[in-house]
Amino acid sequence: MKKTLAVCAAAAAVAGLISAAGPAAATAGCKPQLKVLGTLGPADPRDHDDDGVRDLGTGDVAVGQSAWKPVYWKGTRVHAVPLPAGITSGEVLAVNSSGLMVGTYRDDAAATSRAFSYRIGDAAVTTLPEGESAGWREMDVNDAGYIVMDEDNGRGGLVWRDGVVVRRLALPPGSRPEAHVTYVTAINNRGDVLGTAEENYEVPETGQQVDRWYPVVWPADGGPAKTLGPVGDSLNMQYVQDIDESGRVVGHWFHGPWYEYRPMVWDAPYEEPGGSPGLLGSFPYGTFEAISRTTDVAVGTAKYHPDNPTLPDQAQLWTGSGPVRALPRLAPGGASAAEAVTDDDRAGGSAVDAKGVRQSVVWTCATKQAYLP
């Protein structure tokens, strides 16, 4: 599993092949489809800007947001997550194999967002202690029930289990006092936690302002956090989004002033800087948002600059070797995005239909549907 990108680049020469035994086995006998999921809101594009699948559970379970509310789907049927009285918005960000969901809801009266967990059948969400922030945060949950999230205001990262904080994530050895955890984005079943740290300080002798932004992995064994290279800054940031069971990390570089994205991959033990498997067709930019647990498949979105949108965004898939491929659009010229992928070869995200409405969608047998533009 721990392939280097040099190996991946060599495999790219065989561009017509999908060399992933895992996905091939997982899709045996399945039917490729692009399923449109139910919605809580009216068919008005202005009410669907953030609709979409954020994660996929066992069988036909999906979770995400619809009409600004946290939801889950069984098959294509949508179900609202019951929120506290007076709360009207939020999203489910992740779900594990046993159906434990995690997400955030917006408390407009307090002008904060709060982290919650939820299981199907519960009368209400469980608000997690210390999971309060000024804005929306990232979260994840593994199959053992460990929940991760970054704290607001640079206080660090939290790990919960059974509604109790069981670990606080320390920065890598040698981090400066000004350093803080910016995001905590993922945890695998082994217990490795993924996130990003930032530090800003002034060099007293020169007055130079230094800004450093770097991905971090906290090993499951509780050992020191590891920094993933290369180190960026506030204009050139690495967003690490997901980690699989081997420790492979996916994400993207974001060059802020130019709105440039490039998909990135890091392999354990992270002794080499991350590299990129390339871009989708003529698209100049792209992201990776998720990776399957054990089958190497990563998904994300291919992009153009918003000031020069030659093509609308398109969901993309990479099998861990060879070229990046496109996932089918819901309608010709309709934008799409992929944010979740599973070992049984489902991908989830959103796609714009022929009426211009953004819909929550699931691609089944995703690797069978992926194609070279």
N, C-alpha and C positions, 0 to 999 in steps of 0.2 A: 504493500500500500504506500509506503513512504517513497514515492517516486520523486526524482528531481525534475525541475522544469526542463533541464537539458534533455532528459529522456523523453519528456512530453513533446519537446520541439522536434526531436527526431521522429517521433511517431506521427507528427503532423504531416509528414511527407506522404503518409498513406491517408490522404484526406477523405477518400470515399468510404473508409471503414469506421464503424463504431466499435472500438475495441474495449468493451467493458463486459466481462463475463457476468458480473453481478447483475447489472440491469437486464442483460439478455435473459438470464435465468428468471429474474423477477417478473418479466413481462410475458413469459410463456403462457399463451392462451388468453391473454387479456385483450380487450377491445379498445383501440385508440379513439378517444373522444375529447372534445372540448366542451365541458359541462358548464352551463350557466347556472349559478346558484340563486336562491331566492333572496329577496330584499325586504327590508322593513319600510322603505321610503317610497315616495311617489317617483314616477319616471321623469324626473327633472334633473338634467345634468348638474345643475348648481347644487343639488343636494347629495351628489354622489362623488364629490371630489376625492374623498378618502376611502371609499368603499373598496374592499378587497380582502382576499385570504392572506393571513399573516403566517399561519402554520397549519400543519396537517397532522391529525391523530390516527389512531388505528381504524382500519376499515374505511368507512366513508365519512369520518368526522373531519371537519375543517373548522377553523376559528379565525376571527378577524373583526371587521367593522362594517356596519351597514347603517346608512343614514345617521352617521356620527355616533352610533351606539355600539357597545360591545356585544358580539353575537357568536353563536356557533351554529354549524350546519350538520344535520344528519342527512346524508344524501344531498339533495338539492333544497331541502326544506330548512328555512332559517328560523332560529330561536333566539329571542332576546335574553341576555343575561340579566337577572333581577338586580337592580341597583338600589342603594339606599334612597330614602325619600328625598325628593328635591334634586337628585342628581340626574342629568339628562344626557351626558355624553361620556364616551370612553371607548376603549378597544381591548380585545383579547389579543395578546401578543404571542402566546405560545401555549402548547398543550403536550402532555406526555402520553405514553402508551396506555396508561390506565385512566385517561380522561381528566386529569388534574390540569386546569387552565389557570393562566396568570395573565394579568393585564393591569391597566390603569383606568381610573375614572377621574373626571374633572369636577372638583368642588368649586363652583363659581363663586359662592358666597365667601369662601376662604381664599380664593384666587390661587388654589394649589391643585396639583394632581396627587392621587393616592394609589398605592399599589394594592392589588387584591388577588385572591385566589378563589376558585370556584369549581365545583363539580356538578355535573348534570343531576338534577333532582334537589339540590340545595335550595332553601327558601330565599337565600340572599348570598351575596359575595362575602368573603372574609377579608376585612381590611388588615393589611400586614403592618406590624409595628415598625416605626421609623421609615416607612416607605412613602414619605411625603416629599414633594419637590415643587418648585415654582413652575415647571413645565413638564411636557411629556418626557418619559424616560424609556430606556430599553430594558427588557426582561427576558428571562428564559427559565425553563424547568426541565430537569432530566427525569428518567424513569424511576429513580430512587426517591423522587419527591423533593429534591433540593432546588430551591428557587434562587436566582441571582438577579441583582439590580444594582445600579450605581446610586449612591446617595447624592443629594443635591448639595450645592455650595462647597464642592471639593472635600467632602467629609470622608470619602472612600467608597468602598463597595461592600455590599451585604450579601450574605448567604442565609436563607431561611430554610427550616424544615419543620413541618407540623406547626406553622405559624409562629415559630420562635427563631430569633437570630442566633445562628450557630457558628458563624465565622465572619470576621471582618478582614477584608483583603488588603494586605500591606503592599506597599510599592516595592519595586526591585531594589536590591542592595545598592547603595551608592546614590540613590535618588536624593535630590536636593530638598531642603525644607519647603521650598515653594511648590514642589510637585504635588499633583493631586490626580485622582482617578476621574476621568471625564466621562467614560462610558463603560458599562459592563454589558456585553451583548449576548453571551452564550455560555452554556455549560454542556459538556458531553456526558454520557452515561458513566464514564470512568470517574468523572468529577473534576476534570480540568476546566478552568474558568477562563474566559476570553474577555479582554477589554482594552481600553486605551487610557494612557496617562499623558499629562501635559505639565510643563513647568515653564514659568515666566520669571525672569530675574534680570537684574542689572549688574554688570561687571563694575565694581566700585572704581577700579583704576582708570577705566576708559569711559564709563558712562554708557557703554553699549548695552542695548536691550536684547536679551537672548530669549528666544521662544522655541521650545522643543515639544514635539508631539510624537509619541511612540506607542505601538501596540504592545500588549503585555499578555502573557499566559501565566496563570496561577496553577501550578501542578496539583493534581488530585491528592498527592501524598503530603501536602502542606509545606513542601519545600519552598525555597525562595522563588519569587516571581521571575520570569524570564522576559527580557526585552527582545522584540522582533525587529530586525532592521529592514530597510534603512530608516533612520530617524528623520521625521519631517518637521514642519512648523505650521503656524496657523494659516498659511497660504498654500501649503502643500501637505495635505493631511492624509494619513492612512486610516480608513474606516475598516476595521476588522469585524466581520459580521457573524461568522459561524465557525464551529470546530467539530470535526468528526471524531470517531472512536480511535483513530490512529494518531490524532493530534494535528491532522492537516487543517490549516486555517484558510478561509477565503474571505475576500473583501475587495476593496478598491482604493486606488489613489484618487484624491480629489484636488485638482489644482484650482483653487478658489477663484482668482480673478478672471480666469478664462473658462470657467465652468467645464473643465476637462476631467473626465473619469477614465480610469483604466483598471480592468479587472486584475486582481492579484491573488497569488497563492503562496503560502508559507508551509514548509514541511518540518515536522519535528526531526531532530532536536533543535531546530532554528539556528543552526550555526552559520547558515548562508542567508543573505537578504532575500526577501520575497521576490518573486518574478511573475511575469504575466504570460498567459497562454495565447494572447492575441485578442483580436477584435472580430466582430461579426461582419463579414462582407465589407460593404462600403461604409459602414458606420464608423465614425472616428472615435467614439467613446463607448464605454460600457462599464457595468458593475457586476459583481457577484454579491448576492444577498444571502445565500444558503447553500449548504452541502448536505447530501444524504449521510446517514450514520456510517454505513460500511461499504457503499457501492461506488464511491468516488464522484458521483454526479453533482455538479454545481449549477445553480441557476441565478439569473439576474436580469438585467435590462440593457439593451443596446440603445445608444442615444446619439442625437445630434445636438449641437449648440442651440439653445432656445431662440437665439436671434437668427439662426439659419437652419430651420427645421426641414432639411431636404426630404426626410422621411419621418413619420411619427415614431416614437419609441417602440421597441419591439422586445418581447420576452425572449431570452436566450438561454441556451443549455450547453454545458460542456461535460463530457463523459469522463474527464480526468486524463485524457490523451486526445490527440488529433485536434481538429479545428473547433472553434466555437460555432454552434449551430442555432438556427432560429426556431422558435416555437410558433405554430400557426396563429394568425390573428383571428379575432372573432368576426371582423368585417374588413373588407379591403380598405386600407387607409386608416383603420382604427388603431390607436395606440394600445400597447399592452405592456405588462410588467410581471415578472415572476419573483416571488418572495419566499417560497417554501418548496422543499423537495423531499421525497421519502425513499427508503430502500425498496419499496414495492412500485417504484417508478411513477408516482404521482407528483405533479408540480402544481402549485397554487399561486394565485395572484389576482390580477384584474385585467380586463380588456374592454375596449370601447366598442359598442355595437353599432349597427347601421344607422340608428337614430341619434348617435352621438352620446349615448348614456354609458357611463362606466359601470361595468358589471363585475361581480365577484365570480371567479372561474377556477376550474380544476382541469388540468390536462391529465388524462389517464394514459398509461403507456407512453410517457413523455418522450423517452429516447426513441421510440418507434415513430413518433410524429416529427421529431427534430430534423431539420433539413438545412442544406447549404443554400443561401439565397442565390 
